[in-house]
């Protein structure tokens, strides 16, 4: 590693741009103190200089010198998730590199987790402007080979390796509540737990909510239909429903359809589907009808699941019961949505 470090430092000192793998995506780095090098990154990405680049730093103390007026919850996030896939945005101090400070006076900072980058930051001992290694608007690149094929001619050096494919979560911590500018590897629930505050989502970021039951023919599609109607004004809220089992039905249960019609939701179109691992991965929140549905989820996804009943009770399955039971279950769902979940999302999403 020592020879590689020397080579990369040499390239960076000459105002070069280097591609490096990170725990999130393959990145481009340059010395933040070099306007020439930072401009080169924008040229490589074919990106206009509308927004400044975030930067990597070697440790929390350095980050705190570049920030100013940090709330206590921001320091809690640093201690918990740095080094790691979290970029924090806050007001810049007079010590911050001007190339990475926005017009409103803010800077984005992250401490990456990969051993090579941490050693590089200690060795070069200054902030590095960073961004994803790709043409702007194209998917991030994952391997050194991909980077070489697409950007190789423009770069001064490529550190070979393999990166992840999910970017860092970007959170503005300059206000009373964490503001999620970009979703990434860290889920908002993890941010809320450590910050001790409710987050707010940027309007640009889609929030994916999945209602989960067993067969996806009764409870979860009723919840999906009712909540979709209730939250019509929130364009960045994607609401779907799924089951833990794939059933042979091709439409919603007729009794569920009937009790939705009684609420003014006519001919609700729905094909029952089992939840996929990809959907568990992209879901921001999974609202389950019963505890069994949460325990059925793979352990790594359970942290993002909550029961529809905020008091922790199971919602009974009406399958095979008379229509009166469906009405009872529908009304319970409506009660939970109106009296808890509607406010939950109104507090976190922008219209």
N, C-alpha and C positions, 0 to 999 in steps of 0.2 A: 504493500500500500504506500510505502514511503516514496518510492520513485514516482508513482502515479500522482501523489499529492504535490510533489515538487513540480511536475509537468503542468498540472492544472493551475497551480499558483502562478507559475511563469506566464501561462497564457492569459490569465485574468489580469495580471499586473501590466500586460501589454494592451489592455483594453479589449481583450478578446471575449467571445461568448462561448460558453461550454454547455453541453447537454449532459445531464446527470439523472440516473434513476433515483426516485424517492419512494417512500412508502405509500404515496398517493398516486401521482402520475409522473411520467418522465418530464423533467423540467429543463428550462434554459436559465442559466445564471450568468451574471456579470457584476462587476464591482458597482455598487450603488453610487459611489463617489465619482464615477466616470460617466459623464453625460454622453460621450461618444459611444461607449459600450452599450448603454441603456437604449440609445437611439437605434443601435444596430439590432437589438432584440426586436424592437417594433418593426423594423424593416424585414427581418427574417420571417416574422409571423404575418407580414402583410397587414398590419393592424394600425389603424390611426391612433394618434396619441390623445385619445379622448379621456381615457382613464389611466392613472399611474399604476405602476407595478408594485406589488407587495415586496417585502424583503425578508430574507433569512438572517437570523442573528444567532450568536453562539450560546447565549444563556439568558435567563430571566432578568438578571441585573442590567444587561445591555438593553434589553427590550424596554425596561422601565425608564432608562435614561432617554430613550427615543420617544416615549409617550409622555403625555402630561395629563393631569386631572383624571387619573384612573380611579373608577369606583372599586370598592373592596371586592365585589363579586368578580371583577375582571382578574384580580390577583389570584382568587380561588381557582378560576379556570386555568390560568397559567400553571399553577402548582400541580393541578390534576392532569392536564392534558399536554403539557410540554415536557420533553420533545414529543411531537405527535401531530395528527392531522387536523389541527385547529389554527386558523388564521384569525387574529384579533385585529380589529380596526378601531382606532381611537385618535384623539387630537395629538398632533406631533409636537414635540418639544423643539427648542432651538438647535438641539444636537442632531436632529433627524436629517438624513440625506435628502436634499431638496428634490432630487429626481424621483423620489418615492412619496412625495407629499402632494396631496390633491389640492384643487382650488379652494376647497373648504377647510384646508389645513389638517387633513387626516392622513394617517399612514397605516398600512396593513403589515403585520409582522407575524412570522411563524418561526418556530424552532423545529427543523426537520428531525426525523428519528433515525435515519440511516447512519451507520457508523462512519462511512466515508465523508458524508456532508458535515457531520459534527466535527470530525477531525479537520476538515478543510476550513470550517469557520473559525476554529481555534487557531489554526496556522496562519491564515490570512488576516485574522483579527480586525475585520471590518464587515459591515452589512453587505449582503449580496442581493441585488435586485433579482427577482425570480418570477417565472411564469411557466405555464405548461408548454411543452415542446410540441408544437403543431402550428399549422396555418390557422389563423384566426377563423373561428366558425366551424372548423373540422374537428373530428374526435381526437382526444389526446392520444399520443403514441405510447406504446407499451414496452418496446424493446429497443436496444441500441441499433439493431439491424433496421427496424422501421424508421428510426430517426435518421440513420445514415442514408437510406433510400430517398426519403422525402426532403430532409433539410441539410443533408451532409455537405453539399457544396457551399452552403452559406455559413457553416459553423467553423469555429477555430479548433475545436476539439470535442470528441464524444467519449464520455466514460461509459464503457459497455456494461450492460446488465439488463435487468428486467424490473419494471415498475408495477405498481398496482394500476387499477383503471378507474378508481373513484377519487375525485379531488378532495381537498380539505374542506371542512365546513368553515364558512366565513361569517364571523359574528361581529357586528358593530357594538362596542361596549362603551360608547361615549355618552350614552343616555342611561336613564334610571333602570331600564329593562334591556336585556340582550336583544339585539335586532338581527335576525338571520338574513344576511344578504345573499348567501348561497348555501344550499344544502350540500352535504358531503358525507364523509365517513362517519362523523359523529351525529347521532340522532338528536333532535331537539329535546327529547326527554332527558338525555344525559346532560345536556347543557343546563336545563332547568334544575335538575337535582343538585348539581355542583354550585350553580349560581344562587340557588335559593330564591329565584324569581321566575315569573312567567315570561316566556320569550314572545317576541312579535315577529311575524314573518313578512318579508318583503313581498309586495304584490307580484313581483316578477317570478317568485318561486312557487311552483305547484305543490300543494299539500295533498298527499294521497292517503285517503281514509278507507279502510276495508272493514265492513261488517262481516262477522264470521259466525256461522252456525254449523249444523251437521250436514244436511243435504242441500242447503241453499235453495229450498223451495218455499219456505214459510217465513221464519223469523227474520233472517238477515235481509232477504229482498224487501220485506215490509219496512224494515228500518231504513234500507237504502232509498226506497221510494218516498217515505215520509220525510226523511232528512234532506233529500235532494230538493223537495218542494220548499222546505223550511229555509234552506240556505241558498236560495236562488241567486241572490245578489253577489255571492262570493265566487267570482270566475276562476280563481286559482285553487279552489277546493274540488278535488276529484273524488267522487264517492262511488265505490263499487261494493258488491257483496259476493261472498264466496262461501263454500262449505268445506268441511274436513273430508267429506266423501264425495266421489263422483257417482251421481245417481243416473238412472236411465231416463228420468223425466226431461222433457224438452221445453217446459214452460213452468211458470210459477203455479203453485197449488191453487186450484179454482176458488177455494174458500178464502185464501189470502187475497186473491184477485178481487173477490167480492167485497171484502171488508175495506180494501183500499178504495174501491169504487164509491163506497158509502162516504168516504172522506173527500170525494171529488177528484180522485186520481183514476182516470178512465183508462182501460186497456193497457195496463202497465206491462211493457214488453220486457221479458227477462228469460234468459236461458241459464238454468242452474249449472254452476261450474265449481270444481274443486280448486282450492287455492294452490298455486304453484310456489316453488321455492323462490323463483324470481320475484313474484308478487310479495312474498314475505320480506324479501330484501329491499324492495323499493318502497314498501309501505312506511309512512311516517307514524301511523297509529293504526292498530287493529282493535276494533271494539267487538268483543266476543259476547255471545248470548249466555254462556255458562262456563263454569270453571274448567269443565272437561275439555272445552275447546282451547283454552289457554295451555293446559297441561299437554295437549296433543301436539302443540307447536314444537319444533326443534328448540332446544334450550337457548340457543343464541338469539332467537327472535322473541322469546317470551317477555323480555323487558319492555317491548313496545306494545304489549297487549294490555287492555283494560276491560273490565266487565261493563256491560251497558248499564247495569244497576250500580250507581256510584256507592251504594252501601254494601256491595259485595255479594248480593244474592244471585241465584241462577234464574233465568227466564225460562219458564216451562215450554216444552215443545208441544205445539198443538196438533201435530200430525196425527191423523186418524180420528180426531175429535170433531164434534158438531161445530157449526159456524159460530155459535155463541162463545165457544172457547177461543176461536180466532179473534173475535171482537175483543174479548178480555185481554188477550196477549197484545193485540194491536194497541189497545188503550194504554197498556203498561209501557210499551215501547214509546208511544207518543208522550207519555208522562216523563219518562227519563230524558227524551230528546228535548222537550220544551223546558223542563225545569233544571237541567244540568248541562247537557251537551251543547245546546245552542249558545249558551253564555260562554262555555269553555272555548268554543271556536271564535266567537265574536271578540273575545279578549286577545286572541292570538293572531287573527288574520285581518288584513286590510281589505276594505271593499274596493 
